Amino acid sequence: MLDGHLYTADIDRIVGFNRSTREQSAEIDLAAHGVTFVKDIAVGGEQALFASATKQGRVYRIDPASGTATALDVDVPGVNGLACARGD
């Protein structure tokens, strides 16, 4: 959940829904990045989501406001679940 929106992984895209209206509010296509299996989503700082692409061994930073996805500079074969922790 991020700013009243619920986001879900749907094979090769992230789909957002407005919790109040229950209408689709976002669709971020990851197929353009070669993603074929989005596994997990975690909410991170700075109004961002992070999504694991299991088959590609990549993690993507998702900006729901702009609808963009950027691959992080990591290689994690078989990456599955994600968790974000805040450090002070």
N, C-alpha and C positions, 0 to 999 in steps of 0.2 A: 504494500500500500504506500503510495506516495502522493501527497497533496490531494487526497480524496479520490484517487484513481487506483484501481486494482489492475495489475499487469499480469499477463499469463504468457507462457511459452507455448507456441503452436508450430512445431516442427521446424520451420525456417523463418519464423517471424515472431515478434513480440506484439501482443495486442493489449490495448488498454481500454478500460471501461470506467466511466464516471460512476462512482458509487451512489450518488444521489439520484441521477436520472436513469441509470442502468444502460445508458447508450454507449456504443463504442466511441472512444475518444482519441485513440491513436492506433497506428499500425506501422511498425518499423520492420522493414523487409531486410532480412539477413541473408537471403538467397544470393543477393548481389555480391556478397562477400564469400560465396562458396559454402555457406553453412547449410548443412542438411539435417542437423539434429540439435536443436536448442534444448538443453536439459533442465537448467535451473536458473532462477533469477534471484538476485539479492539487491536490496536497497542500500546504496552507499551515500556518502556525503555529497554536498554540492548539487542536490537535486538530480542525482544520477542513479541509474540501474546498472547492474553488472549481470551478464548472461554467459553461461558456459556453453560452448559448442563442443560436445563430446567427441564426435568423429574427427574434428579438425584439431583437437587439443588446444583450443584457443579460448580466451576470455575476452568479451567485448564490453566496452563502456557504452551505455545507451543514454542518450540525451533525449528524453521524451518531448521536451519543449520544441526542439528542432527536428526531431524524427531521425537523428543520425546515430550511427554506430561506428565505433572506432576500436580496432583490435588492439589489445594491450601487448606490449613487447614481452610476452611470456609464451613458453611452450610447455604445456602440461598434458602429456598423452593420456587420453581417456578421462579428462577433467569431467567431473560429475556434479556434485553439489557445491554450493558456494555459501560463504558466510562473511559478512563484513563486520569488522570491529573498529571502534573508534579509539585512537591512541591519543593520549594527552602529553 
